[in-house]
Amino acid sequence: MNQTRVLVTGATGYIGRRLKNKLLEYPELQVRIFVRNALKVQKKAGQKAEIVEGDTFNREKLALALKDIDVAFYLIHSMGADKDFSDLDRKSSENFRDTCIEAGVKKIIYLGGLGVKNTASKHLLSRIETGEILSARPDKVVTIWIRAGVIIGAGSKSFEILRNLVQKLPIMVTPKWVTTRTQPIAVDDVLSYLTASIWLDTRENLIVDIGSENMSFKDMMLAAARVMGLRRYVFPLPVLTPKLSSYWLIFFTPIPYKIAAALVEGLKSETVQQNYNAKRCFPEIMPLSFEDSVRRAIKEIEDEQVVSRWCDSSAGDACDIILQDDPSSAIIRDRRVIEFSNIAPEKVFQSVLAIGGARGWYKYNILWRLRGAIDKMVGGYGLNRGRRLSGELRLGDALDFWKVADIKPNKRLLLLAQMKLPGKAWLEFTIEDNTLVQTAHYYPRGILGRLYWYITLPFHNLVFQDLAEKIVKQAGESS
Ligand SMILES: NC(=O)c1ccc[n+]([C@@H]2O[C@H](COP(=O)([O-])OP(=O)(O)OC[C@H]3O[C@@H](n4cnc5c(N)ncnc54)[C@H](OP(=O)(O)O)[C@@H]3O)[C@@H](O)[C@H]2O)c1
């Protein structure tokens, strides 16, 4: 069979991970993925994606990834980066387009955002600029630019915000942006458009705006509440400023201040379809209604089948897990050793893998919650990112205010702290023979860093001892 060779970039991100899984179901496709950290993609039995490691700022690695490729997906953005993300996005997309041309790629498929330039936020402007750069050489490489607004799917940023607000607040006094109109779309439909674009016969660039019903954010909240069987009341209040609404979002949803502020900025302008190319080019795709897409997202969560989440990417503050699997630079440690007999070490490791999230942090959960609330107040993630699945972790998964930096089945779990700290911290669990060793590693930054450690020491004595003991106890009970 003559296979089409496809490259998926951003294959460790929210959309890219799901798209990779979908494309692997097509025998007529040969799939290659381009990732910054190959350890983040588990090679499941039967998955045949070829992996090339690198980033878009490295032209040599890009050339390697794009060699012999027919169709290349661009599913990358630099929004979480500390530096100016617009500059990074510009450079990244230029590199990608130019390397695609050199490699003889026939088509680029890009997923950007819905919305128009004159009312666009800084984030959306950068997404528009990326699309323009990618499609600037139609004589050399054709670009299909799919534009989506709010994506509804388990773990998507917008859906998690919606779900948390609706579940936690019976009465919502909201800023006036809740009346802004948008056209949400189910993540599975986004994947259908992206996939179908591989075979769309076009010699010209194409912009395809996708979406389901045209509705306001208020309509979305009330419809999501109906699906969840909840009665909710929404009262828009014009005096709530963007800053205030960002604070309001961080306390009731899993997102930190920086992301909340960018989102609120974006929510002020309409994100609705500007063309009908979706119907014209892909008449066979019938987008799910908003309520059905919410049902599907909730089912994915309830069935413990969440494939990817908004916080999977390694971008963002102190979040890059490459080269973070060795905490030997730490200079302060809290080490707890618990011996166990009559319990299989695998059981203890399973118990380690189940910490946090909805299960909480055992007896002193209240102290962990307090630390999470403080983290939220200073712009961090806090505890409410939870976890993707209750019993499974993979490299790069967010776990409350931690990120999985290393995982060796039945031997080691290393969590990198993503909370706001005057220093750097890890929490490590290792199992050797019949012993669980739990170590909190800390590298303080200056005097403040040291002060932080000593002020929190009494709490550490409580929470860390209890955590190690309960992990083993839990394993014993499940044996
Ligand atoms: N998610 C949504 O709700 C939504 C809505 C509308 C449009 N979109 C568009 O869909 C696209 C994908 O978004 P997403 O939500 O899937 O993003 P995401 O979850 O933040 O993932 C971004 C991906 O890009 C990778 N990446 C970042 N910089 C890179 C670089 N320089 N070189 C190589 N890889 C790099 C990241 O790798 P690491 O894992 O190593 O960090 C990650 O895999 C974006 O264009 C976005 O604008 C998304």
Ligand as a Chemical Component Dictionary entry (heavy atoms), coordinates in Angstrom:
data_LIG
# 
_chem_comp.id                   LIG 
_chem_comp.type                 NON-POLYMER 
_chem_comp.pdbx_formal_charge   0 
_chem_comp.three_letter_code    LIG 
# 
loop_
_chem_comp_atom.comp_id 
_chem_comp_atom.atom_id 
_chem_comp_atom.alt_atom_id 
_chem_comp_atom.type_symbol 
_chem_comp_atom.charge 
_chem_comp_atom.model_Cartn_x 
_chem_comp_atom.model_Cartn_y 
_chem_comp_atom.model_Cartn_z 
_chem_comp_atom.pdbx_ordinal 
LIG N1  N1  N 0  -6.412 23.483 23.327 1  
LIG C1  C1  C 0  -7.311 24.333 22.899 2  
LIG O1  O1  O 0  -8.337 24.563 23.574 3  
LIG C2  C2  C 0  -7.137 25.033 21.552 4  
LIG C3  C3  C 0  -8.183 25.831 21.044 5  
LIG C4  C4  C 0  -8.021 26.425 19.791 6  
LIG C5  C5  C 0  -6.842 26.274 19.093 7  
LIG N2  N2  N 1  -5.836 25.521 19.625 8  
LIG C6  C6  C 0  -4.570 25.411 18.879 9  
LIG O2  O2  O 0  -4.130 24.074 18.802 10 
LIG C7  C7  C 0  -2.700 24.047 18.764 11 
LIG C8  C8  C 0  -2.195 23.051 19.813 12 
LIG O3  O3  O 0  -2.624 23.503 21.086 13 
LIG P1  P1  P 0  -2.599 22.580 22.398 14 
LIG O4  O4  O 0  -3.679 23.065 23.290 15 
LIG O5  O5  O -1 -2.553 21.160 22.018 16 
LIG O6  O6  O 0  -1.192 23.010 23.024 17 
LIG P2  P2  P 0  -0.405 22.408 24.283 18 
LIG O7  O7  O 0  -1.206 21.375 24.995 19 
LIG O8  O8  O 0  0.080  23.563 25.078 20 
LIG O9  O9  O 0  0.831  21.682 23.603 21 
LIG C9  C9  C 0  1.818  22.391 22.946 22 
LIG C10 C10 C 0  2.764  21.380 22.331 23 
LIG O10 O10 O 0  3.783  22.069 21.607 24 
LIG C11 C11 C 0  5.051  21.528 21.972 25 
LIG N3  N3  N 0  6.035  22.575 21.763 26 
LIG C12 C12 C 0  6.018  23.838 22.249 27 
LIG N4  N4  N 0  7.053  24.528 21.765 28 
LIG C13 C13 C 0  7.747  23.682 20.955 29 
LIG C14 C14 C 0  8.912  23.809 20.175 30 
LIG N5  N5  N 0  9.577  24.962 20.105 31 
LIG N6  N6  N 0  9.343  22.733 19.474 32 
LIG C15 C15 C 0  8.684  21.554 19.535 33 
LIG N7  N7  N 0  7.562  21.375 20.259 34 
LIG C16 C16 C 0  7.098  22.430 20.965 35 
LIG C17 C17 C 0  4.873  21.113 23.427 36 
LIG O11 O11 O 0  5.878  20.180 23.809 37 
LIG P3  P3  P 0  6.270  19.884 25.358 38 
LIG O12 O12 O 0  5.337  18.791 25.832 39 
LIG O13 O13 O 0  7.659  19.453 25.314 40 
LIG O14 O14 O 0  6.035  21.154 26.125 41 
LIG C18 C18 C 0  3.482  20.489 23.348 42 
LIG O15 O15 O 0  3.557  19.198 22.827 43 
LIG C19 C19 C 0  -2.225 25.471 18.989 44 
LIG O16 O16 O 0  -1.896 26.055 17.774 45 
LIG C20 C20 C 0  -3.452 26.153 19.585 46 
LIG O17 O17 O 0  -3.498 27.532 19.314 47 
LIG C21 C21 C 0  -5.950 24.878 20.836 48 
# 
loop_
_chem_comp_bond.comp_id 
_chem_comp_bond.atom_id_1 
_chem_comp_bond.atom_id_2 
_chem_comp_bond.value_order 
_chem_comp_bond.pdbx_ordinal 
LIG N1  C1  SING 1  
LIG C1  O1  DOUB 2  
LIG C1  C2  SING 3  
LIG C2  C3  SING 4  
LIG C2  C21 DOUB 5  
LIG C3  C4  DOUB 6  
LIG C4  C5  SING 7  
LIG C5  N2  DOUB 8  
LIG N2  C6  SING 9  
LIG N2  C21 SING 10 
LIG C6  O2  SING 11 
LIG C6  C20 SING 12 
LIG O2  C7  SING 13 
LIG C7  C8  SING 14 
LIG C7  C19 SING 15 
LIG C8  O3  SING 16 
LIG O3  P1  SING 17 
LIG P1  O4  DOUB 18 
LIG P1  O5  SING 19 
LIG P1  O6  SING 20 
LIG O6  P2  SING 21 
LIG P2  O7  DOUB 22 
LIG P2  O8  SING 23 
LIG P2  O9  SING 24 
LIG O9  C9  SING 25 
LIG C9  C10 SING 26 
LIG C10 O10 SING 27 
LIG C10 C18 SING 28 
LIG O10 C11 SING 29 
LIG C11 N3  SING 30 
LIG C11 C17 SING 31 
LIG N3  C12 SING 32 
LIG N3  C16 SING 33 
LIG C12 N4  DOUB 34 
LIG N4  C13 SING 35 
LIG C13 C14 SING 36 
LIG C13 C16 DOUB 37 
LIG C14 N5  SING 38 
LIG C14 N6  DOUB 39 
LIG N6  C15 SING 40 
LIG C15 N7  DOUB 41 
LIG N7  C16 SING 42 
LIG C17 O11 SING 43 
LIG C17 C18 SING 44 
LIG O11 P3  SING 45 
LIG P3  O12 DOUB 46 
LIG P3  O13 SING 47 
LIG P3  O14 SING 48 
LIG C18 O15 SING 49 
LIG C19 O16 SING 50 
LIG C19 C20 SING 51 
LIG C20 O17 SING 52 
# 
